[in-house]
Amino acid sequence: MLIVGFFTLGVWQVRRLAWKTALIAQIEARIHAPASPAPGPAQWPSVTRERDQYRHVVVQGVFQHDRETMTQAVTAAGPGFWVMTPLRTDAGFTILVNRGFVPSRLRAGESRPLGLVRGEQRVTGLLRITEPRGGFLRANDPERDAWRSRDVHAIAARRGLREAAPYFVDADATPNPGGWPRGGMTVVRFPNSHLVYAITWFALALGVAVALGVAQRAQRRGDAP
């Protein structure tokens, strides 16, 4: 039974490997595809993580810097914050845009006045699904305006945003005036250890089979007259 069980687990991991490989290829295709218009209100009910996460999108409108929200971030550039700024689109709805990273010393908008761009702006970036569960072991605290994750619905409610999209957009690396916020820092990483797991399970199945064969051979020798 152990042999069958280990072999079955190995086959399952091979199937998972095929699924993960296809998923990574699909995400890569989305990221590098030409930017398409961000989904509008009519499309919001059909936006899903499986189909839309990391879509390359474009949106145009005016930033509402007085309603920006800072969410905690740990990046290759060090700890700091993501600058989540509502963008009121030409179509009349609002999208939260993660304009990028700033270190803690630039948390306040007035500390980076050049980056508070005015007027019509065109933003390209990656569509991201809301993060409602907070950070690791730490929940968001809207009342204290302490944000550990990019919970679109909670942020929209806190900031009084009208017709807010149920997703946010990670802005690309197009430089902002003054150099901050720094966009284009989305980390797309999918752990893919299924091949290692499959080899492990198959090796265990083989090991048990060999051990069983050795034991049976020894038993036959012991039973021989």
N, C-alpha and C positions, 0 to 999 in steps of 0.2 A: 504493500500500500504506500510505503514511503516513496518508492521509485515513481509510482504513478502520480503521487501528489507533487513531488519535486518537478517532474517533467511537465505537469499541467501548469505549474507556476511559471516555468520557463517559457512555455508557449504563450501564456498570458502576457509576459513581459515583452516578447517579440511583437505581439499585437500592439501593445502600448508604445513600443518603439516606432512602429509604422505610423501610429496616430500622432505621436509627438513630432516626428519628422515632417509629416504633412502640415501640421499646425505651424511649425516654425517657417516652413516655406510660404504658407499662406500669409503669415504676419509680415514677412520680409517683402512680399509682393505688395501688400497694402502700404507699407512705409514708403516704398520707392515709387509708387504709382503717382501720376500727376494729381495735383490737389483738386478735389471736387468740392462743390458747395457744402458747407456744414448742414446737417439735417435740420429742417424747419419744423414747426409745431405739428404739421400733418404727419410727419414721419417719426415723431418722438415715441409713440407707442411701440414701434417696431425696432427701435434701437436696442441691440443686445451686445453683451460682452463678446459672445462667440462670433458674431458677424461684423461688429463695428469697431472693436477695440483696436487702436493704432491706425485707423484710417487716416490717410493724408487729406486734410480738409483746408478750405480757405473761407474766411469770413471777413466782412467789411462793416465798419461802424465807428462809433465814438466811445472811447474809454470813459468810465465813471470812476476817476481816481479817488474821489472822496469816499467811495464805498469799497476800497480794496481790503482784502483779508490776507493776513500773514499766517501761513501754515508752516509748522516746523519741518526742517529738511536737514538731512545728512547727505552730503554729496562728496564727489571727488575733490571739490574745492573747499571742503570743510563744513562745519555746521552753520546753520543760518535759517533762512526762510524762503518759501516759495511765495511769490507775489501774485495773488489771485485777484484779478481785476475784472469787474463786469464790463462787457462791451455791448452797448446798445446797438443792435444791427440796423442796417437800412430797412430790413423787412419788419422791424418793430418788435422783435423779441430780443432777449438778453442771453448772452453766453458768458460763463465765467472762463476767463483766459488766464492760464498760468503763464505769466509773462516771463518767468524765469527766476533764478536764484539771486538772493542778496545776502551778504554776511550780516551778522547781528547788528553791527554798527550802522547799517543802512536800513534798518527796519522801518523807520519813520519816513514817510514820503517826502517830507521837506528836506531830508538829508540827501536826496538825489533829485533835485528839481528838474534837471535836464531830461530825466527819464520820464517825467510826467507829460507825455506827448499829448498835444491837443488836436482837435479837428478830426477829420475822417482818416481812419487807419485801415490798412489791409493786412490781415494776419493769416499766415499759413502755419500749420502745425499738425499735431497728431490728436485725434479724438480719443479721449480717455473716459472710462466709466467711473461714476461716482464712487467714493471710498467712505461708506457710512460707518465703519466699525472703529474708527480712531486708529491710533498708533499701537505699537506692541505694548500690551498691558496698560495702555493709557487711553481713556476715552476723550473725545472732544468735550469741551466745556463752553458752550455758546454764551452762557451768562457772563463768564469771565473773559470772553473773547479769546480763549485759549484753544488753538486748533492743532491737532496732531495728524490729521489727515484731511483730504480734500473732499469733504462731504458736501456735495453740491446742494442738496435739498436743505440741509441745516444752515449753510452759509447764505443761501438765497432768502430763507425765512428771516435770519438775523439781520440781513442788510435791506430787507424790504424790496427785493427785486421782483419786478413784474414779468410774467411770461418767461421764466428762466428755463433754459434747456436742461434736461436731466443728465447732461454730461458736461465735461469741461474740455478745453483744448490746451495742450502743451505747445506753446509757441516755439517756432524754430530758432535757429541761431542767428537770425538777422540782427545785427548790433543795434542796441537802443542808444539814443543820445546820452553821452556821459558814461557809457559802458555798462550801466545797470538799469533794470535787472538783466541777468545773463541767461538767455534762452538756449534752446537746443540741448538741454542736459537730460533728456528722457533716457532712462536706462531700460533697454529691452533685453531681458535675459530669461531664458527658459531652461531650468535644470533638465538635463537629459541623460540620466544614468541607466536607462532601461536595458541597454546592451550589456552593461556590467552585471545587472541583476539577472538577466537571462542566462548569461554564461555561468553565474554562480549557481542558479537553480539546476541547470543542466549538469554542471560538474558534481553537484550533490547527488543527483539521480544516478550518474555514472559511478560515483564513489560507492553508493549504497549497493548498486548492482554488482560491482567488483567484490565488495566485501561479502555479499551474499554468496557469490560464486565460490570464493575462497572457503567460506564456512561450509558450504555444501560438499566441496571436494574433500575437505578435511574429514567431514563426517563419513563420507563414503569409504575413505581410507581406513577410518577407525572401525567401520563395520565389516571390512573385508577380513576373511579368515586367515 
